[in-house]
Amino acid sequence: MGLPLAAQFAGHGWTAIAYDISEAVVGAINEGRSHLVEEPGVAELVAASHAAGRLRATTDGVAAAREADVVVLIVPVKLDAAHQPDYSHMDAAVDAIAGGLHEDSLVVFETTLPVGDTRGRYAARLEAATGLRADVDLFIAFSPERLYSGAVLRNLATYPKLVGGLGPASTERAALFYDSVLDAEIVAMSSAEAAEFSKLADTTYRDVNIALANEFAAYADRVGVDIREVIAAANSQPYSHIHQPGIGVGGHCIPVYPHFLLSRAPELTLVARSREVNDGQIRIAVDAVREALGGLDGAPVLVLGLTYRHGVNELAYSRALPLVDALAAAGARVSAFDPLLSDEEVRSLGAEPWMWGTPSDARAIVTQTGDRRWPMLDAAWFPDLAILVDGRNTLADLALPSGVRYRGIGVSRSNQIPSVPHLAS
Ligand SMILES: NC(=O)c1ccc[n+]([C@@H]2O[C@H](COP(=O)([O-])OP(=O)(O)OC[C@H]3O[C@@H](n4cnc5c(N)ncnc54)[C@H](O)[C@@H]3O)[C@@H](O)[C@H]2O)c1
């Protein structure tokens, strides 16, 4: 996300210096190239900004910060194995730029952080390293990056930009900076903590909402109604915004940030339970395959879609990874296909590559993304197929031989009469 931001700033008249530890990233930018694919408009903006002399890159954080009036930090904070925030990249980046900060520097954290970290973890660290005082002669703010991969420049133009500083002076300076580089509305918030929390609230809301949709889908399965019809009807009430169920939630935002909240607020049991529900969708899919095949030992199973979302070449927290692992652990012979991944990449994830359109001995197919090409699957390629698990509910209309079972997430094919169990009165 850092490069589109740098290009956006340069495109609005600032001189942007991209600091990164990757020589490859720095080298590409200094040749006027974007290392990002699949981000419409970014390559052109990078090339134009570089050609205009307003965008360059360096691996020297101190020199970059010394020259800069504003430092925007957007290196990742991930999760460690215990689901706690892993600050290693951000700590290193903060330490790397601290030596170049000077009186009146503005430092903005855009990376999603647990509530309190801008002030408690990083302002304290920067004050100690620089001898400057936050909100007096060093200005520090949090401003969450809320962009959606694949649409970042469009989002930058329209998404309101939330800004919360350590104090009023920091908020004001950060808001003024963003006003100069964005055409979107700038929302000055009362504190860095409120801004931090807003990003966690937005993403966690979506995770909890999807968990509810997944529970509704399980109930829809039980009573034989189509959850898509139910959700569409429910959402015709303007206050209802039920999301869609699926095989799980991937990517580096939605499954991660609920854990940032929980790391500070373990009493948020609904948040914790939602994570369990969404991660448990894999088990439901694996159980469906096991039941249909009468066991998984030696069973050939094809997984379609390995990236966390179709069209985004990103494996972070993709639910395909535990899906492949769970199938393999149960003894299945797993093959896989993803239009964005090479055979080598597929192999590295523990599956044998399958080539689109070739015959396969798969007895089960599980789709993990909603790729637009899946509706073009031809059942003739899979003469032994017994079950299709439609993990994103995009294949309910796919033509399948009568012996092949279809299992969506809350979507069944049989036009059966709903079977609501009667309660004894
Ligand atoms: N990608 C998204 O869809 C998205 C959306 C919204 C918000 N965000 C936020 O952006 C953050 C970064 O995400 P991303 O997708 O840009 O990550 P990324 O992994 O694509 O890029 C991170 C960059 O940081 C560099 N880096 C790592 N450690 C460094 C250090 N110590 N000093 C300098 N550079 C360093 C890496 O070399 C890499 O180029 C996320 O943690 C999240 O908070 C991302």
The ligand as an SDF file (V2000), in Angstrom:
LIG
                    3D

 44 48  0  0  0  0  0  0  0  0999 V2000
   -2.8730   -4.6070    1.4160 N   0  0  0  0  0  0  0  0  0  0  0  0
   -4.0800   -4.2180    1.7960 C   0  0  0  0  0  0  0  0  0  0  0  0
   -5.0710   -4.6180    1.2190 O   0  0  0  0  0  0  0  0  0  0  0  0
   -4.2260   -3.2410    2.9420 C   0  0  0  0  0  0  0  0  0  0  0  0
   -5.4380   -2.6020    3.0540 C   0  0  0  0  0  0  0  0  0  0  0  0
   -5.6250   -1.6920    4.0610 C   0  0  0  0  0  0  0  0  0  0  0  0
   -4.5950   -1.4440    4.9420 C   0  0  0  0  0  0  0  0  0  0  0  0
   -3.3870   -2.0760    4.8400 N   0  0  0  0  0  0  0  0  0  0  0  0
   -2.3590   -1.7620    5.8250 C   0  0  0  0  0  0  0  0  0  0  0  0
   -1.1120   -1.6390    5.1970 O   0  0  0  0  0  0  0  0  0  0  0  0
   -0.1310   -2.3620    5.9310 C   0  0  0  0  0  0  0  0  0  0  0  0
    0.9300   -2.8040    4.9870 C   0  0  0  0  0  0  0  0  0  0  0  0
    0.3110   -3.6620    4.0580 O   0  0  0  0  0  0  0  0  0  0  0  0
    0.9080   -3.9180    2.6160 P   0  0  0  0  0  0  0  0  0  0  0  0
   -0.1090   -4.7220    1.8940 O   0  0  0  0  0  0  0  0  0  0  0  0
    1.3600   -2.6560    2.0030 O   0  0  0  0  0  0  0  0  0  0  0  0
    2.1850   -4.8090    2.9860 O   0  0  0  0  0  0  0  0  0  0  0  0
    3.2730   -5.3980    1.9760 P   0  0  0  0  0  0  0  0  0  0  0  0
    3.8070   -6.5970    2.6450 O   0  0  0  0  0  0  0  0  0  0  0  0
    2.7350   -5.4690    0.5930 O   0  0  0  0  0  0  0  0  0  0  0  0
    4.3830   -4.2690    1.9440 O   0  0  0  0  0  0  0  0  0  0  0  0
    5.1240   -3.9440    3.0400 C   0  0  0  0  0  0  0  0  0  0  0  0
    6.4050   -3.2730    2.5920 C   0  0  0  0  0  0  0  0  0  0  0  0
    7.0820   -2.8840    3.7680 O   0  0  0  0  0  0  0  0  0  0  0  0
    8.4470   -3.1540    3.5860 C   0  0  0  0  0  0  0  0  0  0  0  0
    9.0920   -3.2540    4.8960 N   0  0  0  0  0  0  0  0  0  0  0  0
    9.0590   -4.2670    5.7940 C   0  0  0  0  0  0  0  0  0  0  0  0
    9.7690   -3.9640    6.8850 N   0  0  0  0  0  0  0  0  0  0  0  0
   10.2710   -2.7180    6.6790 C   0  0  0  0  0  0  0  0  0  0  0  0
   11.0730   -1.8530    7.4380 C   0  0  0  0  0  0  0  0  0  0  0  0
   11.5250   -2.2210    8.6310 N   0  0  0  0  0  0  0  0  0  0  0  0
   11.4000   -0.6560    6.9170 N   0  0  0  0  0  0  0  0  0  0  0  0
   10.9450   -0.2870    5.6940 C   0  0  0  0  0  0  0  0  0  0  0  0
   10.1750   -1.0560    4.9310 N   0  0  0  0  0  0  0  0  0  0  0  0
    9.8320   -2.2580    5.4220 C   0  0  0  0  0  0  0  0  0  0  0  0
    8.4830   -4.4360    2.7930 C   0  0  0  0  0  0  0  0  0  0  0  0
    9.7260   -4.6270    2.1510 O   0  0  0  0  0  0  0  0  0  0  0  0
    7.3340   -4.2050    1.8130 C   0  0  0  0  0  0  0  0  0  0  0  0
    7.7690   -3.5660    0.6280 O   0  0  0  0  0  0  0  0  0  0  0  0
   -0.9180   -3.5000    6.5730 C   0  0  0  0  0  0  0  0  0  0  0  0
   -0.2980   -3.9990    7.7300 O   0  0  0  0  0  0  0  0  0  0  0  0
   -2.2340   -2.8440    6.8790 C   0  0  0  0  0  0  0  0  0  0  0  0
   -2.2190   -2.2430    8.1570 O   0  0  0  0  0  0  0  0  0  0  0  0
   -3.1870   -2.9670    3.8360 C   0  0  0  0  0  0  0  0  0  0  0  0
  1  2  1  0
  2  3  2  0
  2  4  1  0
  4  5  1  0
  4 44  2  0
  5  6  2  0
  6  7  1  0
  7  8  2  0
  8  9  1  0
  8 44  1  0
  9 10  1  0
  9 42  1  0
 10 11  1  0
 11 12  1  0
 11 40  1  0
 12 13  1  0
 13 14  1  0
 14 15  2  0
 14 16  1  0
 14 17  1  0
 17 18  1  0
 18 19  2  0
 18 20  1  0
 18 21  1  0
 21 22  1  0
 22 23  1  0
 23 24  1  0
 23 38  1  0
 24 25  1  0
 25 26  1  0
 25 36  1  0
 26 27  1  0
 26 35  1  0
 27 28  2  0
 28 29  1  0
 29 30  1  0
 29 35  2  0
 30 31  1  0
 30 32  2  0
 32 33  1  0
 33 34  2  0
 34 35  1  0
 36 37  1  0
 36 38  1  0
 38 39  1  0
 40 41  1  0
 40 42  1  0
 42 43  1  0
M  CHG  2   8   1  16  -1
M  END
$$$$
